[in-house]
Amino acid sequence: MCEKMNVEEHLESGNKELILYQTHREQGYQWCREFLGGSWSTIKKEDFIFTKLGGGLTNLLYTCELSDNIQTKNNEPRTVLLRVYGDIAKDLKFLVQNSVVFCLLSEKHLGPKCYGLYPNGRIEEFIPTRSLTRKDLHKPEISSKIARKLAVIHKLNMPLCKEPRFLGELTRHWLAEAKNNTRPDDTDPNIQKITSYDLEAELSWLLKKIEDLKSPVVFSHNDLQEGNLLYMKDCKDPEKQLTVIDLEYCSYNYRGFDFGNHFCEWCLDYQSEQEMPYYSYHEESYPSKQEQFHFFRAYLDAKNEACTDEILETLYREANTCALASHLMWLVWSIVQRDKSDIQFGYLEYAVCRLEAYFRLKKELFPDEKD
């Protein structure tokens, strides 16, 4: 779907990455000295080891590490994670909310420890685990752990707006931004395909369908994908085997959105592809009804709630209708990111991928509806 970059684009991209790396290394060095104190406060630059991680699709991630010749004491960390925010840093409300949520979950031991906050990033605990892969999500024992962790998150009472405004407000905001960033004469075939649909009308129709579901409103993660789930198989404490990270999109939302969004991620691989568009989509991997019921049973068990056939069917309807919202929200997000993100990713290709998945699922769930 995507042509490979030419030589000039590679060089330009490489120079930009190098400048970003050097800028963030200097930031990380200063932040670690200021916030971590102790052995970190007097280190020289040659004792500061800075490494870029694969990262997500919104933020840039790095590890900051002390060289071997630096001695630590009093349980000082030798390695921390530096998270540099992407476009979200320009939205003050979004940024404040994210910082509050991160710190509260850190205090509740539901996320990494917070070492320092800045307007455009933070220093957090480095958890020596691995991110889950797309195929891991299919394993029943891991799926159960994710469901149980999600149940814990959904039970939290957080100091945020309790109305389910997140989905509609954020998607409409991105729609307006995407519309401003695209021109009618844009010759990119991906843009032409996307703009051939009335996405604003689709969103209005879908929000009404979701409202009719009466899905409970809960504190939600809203981005439960493979890269945001850290797994430590050998951990003796079952509660600490799985850690949920990346809380940029946490808010109160319909319960079904977390289910549907997570199930959409069963089809997406962000780790295996080393060339543009840096992801692959596997339609056949969308969880079956049986696999979804397995997830729901673990979720309900963790909440000590009844599990009947009727309840499972209700969750199934919520999840799959809200999966449409996941496709719609992230395809619009991807259009916006095309012009803003410094991360190498095929954003327009991804947007078309989610667009096509949206209409396939819509046809399956609502065969009488027209595109």
C-alpha positions as CSV (number, residue, x, y, z in Angstrom):
1,M,0.0,0.0,0.0
2,C,2.9,2.3,0.7
3,E,5.9,3.1,-1.6
4,K,9.3,3.1,0.0
5,M,11.0,6.4,0.7
6,N,13.5,7.7,-1.8
7,V,17.1,8.5,-0.9
8,E,16.5,12.2,-0.2
9,E,13.6,11.3,2.2
10,H,15.8,8.8,4.0
11,L,18.5,11.4,4.5
12,E,16.1,14.1,5.6
13,S,14.4,11.7,8.0
14,G,17.8,10.5,9.4
15,N,18.9,14.1,10.0
16,K,15.7,14.9,11.8
17,E,15.9,11.8,14.0
18,L,19.5,12.6,14.9
19,I,18.6,16.2,15.9
20,L,15.7,14.9,18.0
21,Y,17.9,12.3,19.6
22,Q,20.5,14.9,20.6
23,T,17.9,17.3,21.9
24,H,16.2,14.7,24.0
25,R,19.5,13.4,25.3
26,E,20.4,16.8,26.6
27,Q,16.9,17.1,28.1
28,G,17.2,13.7,29.7
29,Y,20.6,14.4,31.1
30,Q,19.4,17.6,32.8
31,W,16.1,16.2,34.0
32,C,17.7,13.2,35.6
33,R,20.3,15.3,37.4
34,E,17.5,17.6,38.7
35,F,14.9,15.0,39.7
36,L,16.7,11.9,40.7
37,G,19.3,13.5,42.9
38,G,21.8,11.3,44.7
39,S,24.4,9.7,42.4
40,W,22.6,11.2,39.4
41,S,23.0,14.8,40.5
42,T,26.8,14.9,39.8
43,I,27.2,12.6,36.8
44,K,29.2,13.8,33.8
45,K,27.8,13.3,30.3
46,E,30.1,10.5,29.6
47,D,28.5,8.5,32.4
48,F,25.0,9.1,31.1
49,I,23.9,6.3,28.7
50,F,21.0,7.3,26.6
51,T,19.2,4.7,24.4
52,K,16.2,5.1,22.1
53,L,13.4,2.5,22.5
54,G,10.9,1.4,19.9
55,G,8.3,3.5,21.6
56,G,4.7,4.0,20.8
57,L,2.9,6.0,18.1
58,T,2.3,9.1,20.2
59,N,5.4,9.5,22.3
60,L,9.2,9.0,22.0
61,L,10.7,6.7,24.6
62,Y,14.3,6.5,25.8
63,T,16.2,4.8,28.6
64,C,18.6,6.8,30.8
65,E,21.2,4.7,32.5
66,L,24.2,5.2,34.7
67,S,27.6,3.8,33.4
68,D,29.1,0.9,35.4
69,N,31.6,3.0,37.2
70,I,28.9,5.1,39.0
71,Q,28.0,3.7,42.4
72,T,24.5,4.0,43.7
73,K,23.0,3.7,47.2
74,N,19.7,3.9,49.0
75,N,17.8,2.0,46.3
76,E,18.6,4.6,43.7
77,P,17.5,3.5,40.2
78,R,20.3,2.8,37.8
79,T,18.0,3.0,34.8
80,V,14.9,5.1,34.2
81,L,12.5,5.8,31.3
82,L,12.3,9.1,29.6
83,R,9.0,9.8,27.9
84,V,8.9,12.8,25.5
85,Y,5.3,13.7,24.6
86,G,4.1,14.0,21.1
87,D,1.4,16.4,19.9
88,I,-0.6,16.0,23.2
89,A,1.8,18.4,24.9
90,K,0.2,21.2,23.0
91,D,-3.1,20.6,24.8
92,L,-2.8,21.9,28.3
93,K,-6.0,20.2,29.6
94,F,-5.0,16.9,28.1
95,L,-1.5,17.3,29.6
96,V,-2.7,18.1,33.1
97,Q,-5.2,15.2,33.1
98,N,-2.5,12.8,31.9
99,S,-0.1,13.9,34.6
100,V,-2.7,13.6,37.3
101,V,-3.8,10.1,36.2
102,F,-0.2,8.9,35.9
103,C,0.7,10.0,39.4
104,L,-2.5,8.6,41.0
105,L,-2.1,5.2,39.3
106,S,1.6,5.3,40.3
107,E,0.7,5.8,43.9
108,K,-1.8,3.0,43.7
109,H,0.9,0.7,42.3
110,L,-1.0,0.3,39.1
111,G,1.6,1.8,36.9
112,P,5.3,2.8,36.8
113,K,6.7,5.1,39.6
114,C,6.9,8.8,38.7
115,Y,10.3,10.4,39.2
116,G,9.7,13.8,37.5
117,L,7.2,15.8,35.4
118,Y,7.9,18.4,32.7
119,P,5.6,20.2,30.3
120,N,6.8,18.1,27.4
121,G,7.7,14.8,29.1
122,R,8.4,12.9,32.3
123,I,10.8,10.5,33.9
124,E,9.3,7.3,35.1
125,E,10.3,3.9,36.5
126,F,11.9,1.6,34.0
127,I,10.2,-1.8,34.3
128,P,12.5,-4.6,33.0
129,T,9.8,-6.5,31.2
130,R,8.8,-7.0,27.6
131,S,5.8,-5.6,25.7
132,L,3.3,-8.1,24.7
133,T,3.1,-9.0,21.0
134,R,0.0,-9.3,18.9
135,K,0.1,-13.1,19.1
136,D,0.4,-12.9,22.9
137,L,-3.0,-11.3,23.1
138,H,-4.5,-14.6,21.7
139,K,-3.1,-16.7,24.5
140,P,-6.0,-17.6,26.9
141,E,-3.9,-17.2,30.1
142,I,-2.6,-13.8,29.0
143,S,-6.0,-12.7,27.8
144,S,-7.4,-13.5,31.3
145,K,-4.7,-11.4,32.9
146,I,-5.5,-8.4,30.7
147,A,-9.2,-8.8,31.5
148,R,-8.5,-8.9,35.2
149,K,-6.2,-5.8,35.1
150,L,-8.8,-4.0,33.1
151,A,-11.4,-4.8,35.7
152,V,-9.2,-3.2,38.3
153,I,-8.9,0.0,36.2
154,H,-12.6,0.1,35.6
155,K,-13.3,0.1,39.4
156,L,-11.2,3.2,40.1
157,N,-12.7,6.4,41.1
158,M,-10.6,9.2,39.5
159,P,-10.9,13.0,39.8
160,L,-12.1,13.5,36.3
161,C,-15.3,14.4,34.5
162,K,-17.6,11.4,34.9
163,E,-19.6,12.1,31.7
164,P,-18.7,10.0,28.7
165,R,-17.6,13.0,26.6
166,F,-14.2,11.7,25.7
167,L,-15.2,9.7,22.6
168,G,-17.3,12.3,20.9
169,E,-15.4,15.4,21.8
170,L,-12.0,14.1,21.0
171,T,-13.0,12.5,17.7
172,R,-14.8,15.6,16.6
173,H,-11.8,17.7,17.6
174,W,-9.5,15.5,15.5
175,L,-12.0,15.5,12.6
176,A,-12.0,19.3,12.5
177,E,-8.2,19.4,12.7
178,A,-7.9,16.7,9.9
179,K,-10.3,18.7,7.7
180,N,-8.1,21.8,8.2
181,N,-5.0,19.9,7.3
182,T,-6.3,18.3,4.1
183,R,-6.9,20.0,0.8
184,P,-9.6,19.1,-1.8
185,D,-6.9,19.0,-4.5
186,D,-4.6,16.6,-2.5
187,T,-3.5,13.9,-4.9
188,D,-2.6,11.4,-2.3
189,P,-4.8,8.4,-3.0
190,N,-5.1,7.6,0.7
191,I,-6.5,11.1,1.4
192,Q,-8.8,10.9,-1.6
193,K,-10.2,7.7,-0.3
194,I,-10.7,9.0,3.2
195,T,-12.3,12.2,2.2
196,S,-14.8,10.4,-0.1
197,Y,-16.7,9.4,3.1
198,D,-18.7,11.7,5.4
199,L,-16.9,10.8,8.6
200,E,-18.8,13.4,10.7
201,A,-22.1,11.7,9.7
202,E,-20.6,8.3,10.5
203,L,-19.6,9.6,14.0
204,S,-23.0,11.0,14.8
205,W,-24.7,7.8,13.7
206,L,-22.3,5.7,15.7
207,L,-22.5,7.7,18.9
208,K,-26.3,7.3,18.8
209,K,-25.9,3.5,18.4
210,I,-23.5,3.4,21.4
211,E,-25.7,5.5,23.5
212,D,-28.6,3.1,22.9
213,L,-26.4,0.3,24.3
214,K,-26.6,1.8,27.8
215,S,-23.0,0.6,28.3
216,P,-21.9,1.6,31.9
217,V,-19.5,4.6,32.1
218,V,-16.3,3.7,33.8
219,F,-12.7,5.0,34.2
220,S,-11.2,3.6,31.0
221,H,-7.7,3.2,29.5
222,N,-8.9,3.7,25.9
223,D,-5.6,2.5,24.3
224,L,-5.2,-1.1,25.5
225,Q,-2.8,-2.3,22.7
226,E,0.1,-4.7,22.8
227,G,2.8,-2.1,23.3
228,N,1.0,-0.7,26.3
229,L,1.0,-4.0,28.2
230,L,4.3,-5.0,29.9
231,Y,4.6,-8.6,30.9
232,M,7.0,-10.3,33.4
233,K,6.3,-14.0,33.2
234,D,8.7,-15.0,36.0
235,C,7.3,-12.5,38.6
236,K,6.2,-14.4,41.7
237,D,3.4,-12.0,42.4
238,P,0.6,-12.7,39.9
239,E,-0.7,-9.1,40.3
240,K,2.6,-7.7,39.2
241,Q,3.1,-9.9,36.1
242,L,1.2,-7.5,33.9
243,T,1.6,-3.7,34.0
244,V,-0.5,-1.3,32.0
245,I,1.3,1.8,30.7
246,D,0.7,4.8,28.4
247,L,-2.1,6.6,30.1
248,E,-2.4,9.6,27.6
249,Y,-6.0,8.7,26.7
250,C,-7.4,7.7,30.0
251,S,-10.8,9.1,30.8
252,Y,-14.3,8.2,31.8
253,N,-15.9,6.4,28.8
254,Y,-18.3,3.7,27.9
255,R,-17.2,0.3,29.2
256,G,-17.6,-1.3,25.8
257,F,-14.9,1.0,24.3
258,D,-12.1,-0.6,26.2
259,F,-13.3,-4.1,25.1
260,G,-13.8,-3.2,21.5
261,N,-10.6,-1.2,21.2
262,H,-8.6,-4.0,22.7
263,F,-10.1,-6.6,20.4
264,C,-9.3,-4.4,17.4
265,E,-5.7,-4.5,18.5
266,W,-5.6,-8.3,18.2
267,C,-5.3,-7.7,14.5
268,L,-2.6,-5.1,14.5
269,D,1.2,-5.7,14.7
270,Y,3.4,-2.7,15.4
271,Q,6.6,-4.5,16.3
272,S,7.4,-6.9,13.5
273,E,7.5,-4.6,10.5
274,Q,10.9,-2.8,10.0
275,E,9.9,-0.9,6.8
276,M,7.2,1.6,5.9
277,P,4.4,1.6,6.9
278,Y,5.8,-0.1,10.1
279,Y,2.7,-2.1,11.0
280,S,0.7,-5.0,9.6
281,Y,-3.0,-5.8,9.8
282,H,-4.4,-9.3,10.2
283,E,-8.1,-9.3,9.8
284,E,-8.4,-13.0,10.6
285,S,-7.1,-12.4,14.1
286,Y,-10.1,-10.5,15.3
287,P,-11.2,-12.5,18.4
288,S,-14.0,-15.0,17.9
289,K,-17.1,-14.9,20.1
290,Q,-15.7,-17.7,22.2
291,E,-12.5,-15.8,22.7
292,Q,-14.4,-12.7,23.7
293,F,-16.5,-14.6,26.1
294,H,-13.3,-16.0,27.7
295,F,-12.1,-12.4,28.2
296,F,-15.5,-11.3,29.6
297,R,-15.6,-14.2,32.1
298,A,-12.2,-13.3,33.6
299,Y,-13.3,-9.6,33.7
300,L,-16.6,-10.4,35.5
301,D,-14.8,-12.8,37.9
302,A,-12.3,-10.1,38.8
303,K,-15.2,-7.7,39.6
304,N,-17.1,-10.4,41.5
305,E,-20.0,-9.9,39.2
306,A,-22.5,-12.5,38.0
307,C,-21.7,-14.2,34.7
308,T,-24.8,-15.3,32.8
309,D,-25.4,-16.0,29.1
310,E,-27.5,-12.8,28.9
311,I,-24.7,-10.7,30.5
312,L,-22.1,-12.2,28.1
313,E,-24.3,-11.3,25.1
314,T,-24.7,-7.8,26.4
315,L,-20.9,-7.4,26.7
316,Y,-20.5,-8.8,23.3
317,R,-22.8,-6.3,21.8
318,E,-21.1,-3.4,23.6
319,A,-17.6,-4.6,22.6
320,N,-18.3,-5.0,18.9
321,T,-20.3,-1.9,18.4
322,C,-17.7,0.1,20.3
323,A,-15.0,-1.5,18.1
324,L,-16.4,0.6,15.3
325,A,-15.7,3.7,17.5
326,S,-12.1,2.5,17.9
327,H,-11.6,2.2,14.1
328,L,-13.2,5.7,13.6
329,M,-11.3,7.4,16.3
330,W,-7.9,6.1,15.5
331,L,-8.2,6.6,11.8
332,V,-9.0,10.3,12.4
333,W,-6.1,10.5,14.9
334,S,-3.8,9.1,12.3
335,I,-4.7,11.7,9.7
336,V,-3.8,14.4,12.3
337,Q,-0.5,12.7,13.2
338,R,0.6,12.6,9.6
339,D,1.5,16.3,9.8
340,K,2.5,16.5,13.4
341,S,4.4,13.4,14.5
342,D,8.1,13.0,14.5
343,I,7.7,9.2,14.7
344,Q,8.3,7.2,11.5
345,F,5.0,5.5,10.7
346,G,2.7,5.1,7.8
347,Y,-0.1,7.2,9.3
348,L,-2.2,7.7,6.1
349,E,-1.9,4.0,5.3
350,Y,-3.0,3.2,8.8
351,A,-5.9,5.6,8.5
352,V,-7.1,3.8,5.4
353,C,-6.6,0.4,7.1
354,R,-8.8,1.4,10.0
355,L,-11.3,3.0,7.6
356,E,-11.7,-0.2,5.6
357,A,-11.9,-2.3,8.8
358,Y,-14.7,0.1,10.1
359,F,-16.9,-0.4,7.1
360,R,-16.3,-4.2,7.0
361,L,-17.4,-4.5,10.6
362,K,-20.3,-2.0,10.1
363,K,-21.6,-4.2,7.3
364,E,-21.4,-7.2,9.5
365,L,-23.1,-5.7,12.6
366,F,-25.6,-3.5,10.7
367,P,-26.2,-5.1,7.3
368,D,-29.2,-2.9,6.6
369,E,-27.2,0.4,7.0
370,K,-25.7,2.1,4.0
371,D,-22.1,3.4,3.8
